Amino acid sequence: MWPWATICAHLLLLCTLFVDAQHHPCALPQIACAARLRSYPPTPQPSADDSSGLEASGWDDSPVYDEFLLPLSPFDFTADANVTHHEICECASDSNCSFANEDHVIQLDPTIELAFCHRTEEIFKIPCRGRRGVIRVIGRIHETGEALTSINESVIFCSCERGYQRIRVEPWINDLYAFIYKCV
């Protein structure tokens, strides 16, 4: 079988395993059993009469590029978060799905945490490198396109010791979107 055909067959199998996965047993240990999402309020936009003491060019001026200024987030991460839990699948009887045990949890960014049925050190023994180092979290997207409002599935094959960085967002099947991460 051609390598691309094998890859497509595995992806198709994963997709069929995840369709309507709630209240079904977790098919593989690498599948997150639950997700915890934190949603934050929008970042307040400065008004025209804002007297913060900072001077800026007017709207009619050409924008100034500065590589040392990071783009503003559409969310205010200093505010209190609205936390929601999403069950993805059920663990076997010998384990439970809980965010209480930090050894079972992976935090991808300030908005997404995934819980697994077993310790992540036992599940993800191989460090992320190359193409297998891409992590996908799939769910419904927020209207800003910068966050997920629900999580239906996750695809993780390896571990990252230093954390994760989102690299892109891709459209997925059934009006879902995949947030794609890599190791830092």
N, C-alpha and C positions, 0 to 999 in steps of 0.2 A: 504494500500500500504506500502511496506517495506520502511524504512527511506532512504536506499541507492537508491531505485528506484525513490523516490521523488526528491532527490538531483540530480540524473542523468537527470530526466525529466526537472528540472529547468535549468540545465546547457545546455541541448539541446535546450531549448526554447531561452535562452540567445544567444547561437551561431547562431541560425536561425535569430534572430532579428538583429544581427550585420553583417551578410554577405552582402557585398556591401551596407553599410549603408550611404555612402556619398549622400548628398542631400535628405535624407529621414528624416522625423521628429524623434526627440529623443523619443524613446518609454517609457523610464522611467526617472525620474529626476536624478537618480543616475548615469546616463550615461554621460560621458564628451562629450560636443558638439564639442570641438576642443582641439588640443594639440599643444604646442610650444616646439620644440626640438632645443637644442643647441648642435652643433657638434664642437669639438675642434680638433686642429691638434695633431698629435702624439707627445708624449714626446720625445725630442731628446735623443738619446742613447749616452752615453759617449764613446769617441773614445779611442783607445789604447794609443795615444799620448796626452791625456787630462792631462794637468798639473794643476789640481785643488788643489793640495796640499794634497789630501787625499790618504792615503795608503790603499791598499786592497790586499787581497790574490790573487794569480794568478789563472788562469783558471784550472790549474792542481791540486790545493789544494782542499780539501774537503770543501763544503760550511759550513759557520758558521751560526748557528741558533741564532737569537736574537729576543725574543718575544716583545721587545720594538721598533723594526723597523717595520713600516708598509710597506706592499708591494707597489711597485711603480705603479701608474696608467699608462695605455697606452696612456693617453691623457694629454695634457698640459693645465690645467685649468686656468693658468695665461695669456694665449694668448686670442686674440679676438675670440669670438664664431661666427660660421655661424648659424644664426637663421632661422628655417623654421616653417611654420604654416601648420597644417593638420586639415581640417574640417572633423569631424566624423559624425555629424548629425545636423539637423537644429532645432533651438528652435521654440516653438509656437509663435504666433503673439504677445503675451503679454510680451515677454522677448527677449533678444538678447544675442548672444554668443560673448563675448569680454574679452580680457585680460586686458583692461583698468581698470576695477573695481576689485580691489584686493579681495573683498569679494566673488567673483565668481571663484577664482583661487586657486588651490592646487599645491604646488611645491613638487615633490617627491624626487628629487635629483638635482644636478647642471645641468643636461641635460634635464629633463622632467618637464613640467608644463601642467596642465590640466585646462580647462575652463569649467564652467557649466552654464546652462541657468538661474539658480537662485542662491541666496546666499548659500554658502556651510553650513553655520550654520543652515539654514532652511532645507536643504536636509539631512545632516548627523547629526542627533541629538543624536545618540547613540555612546558612546565612543567605540573604538575598543578593544575587549577582546576575547581571545580564537581563534577558527577557523574563526569566522566572522571578525576577525581583519586582515585577509590577503587581500592585495590589489593586483590586477593583471592589468598590462598594456600590451596589446598584439599588436604586429606589426612585421615589418621586422627588422632583426638584422644586426648590423654592422659586418664587416668581423672579427673584433677582438673578437666578442662575448660579449663585455662590454658595448654596447650602442644600442639603437634602431635608425633606419634611417627613420621609419615612424610608425605611430600609427593607428591601425584600430579600437580598442575598449578598454574600461576600465571596470573593475568590482570593485566597491567600495561600501561598505554598511555602513561604520561607519567613525568617525572622530578621528584624532590623534592631540592632542594639541602640542606635543613636536616634531613632525616631523616624518620622515619615514626612514627606512633603508632597502636596498635591501638584500634579504636573498638567492635568487637563481634565476636561469633562467631555464625555462622548454620548451621543444618543444611543439608546438600547432598545430592545424589543418592547412591545406593549406600552408605549409612551413613558418608559422609564429612562433614567440616565445613569451612566456609570461614572463615578468619581474615581480617577486613577491616581494612585500614589506611588512614590518610589522611596527608597531609603535615603536618608540624609547623609 
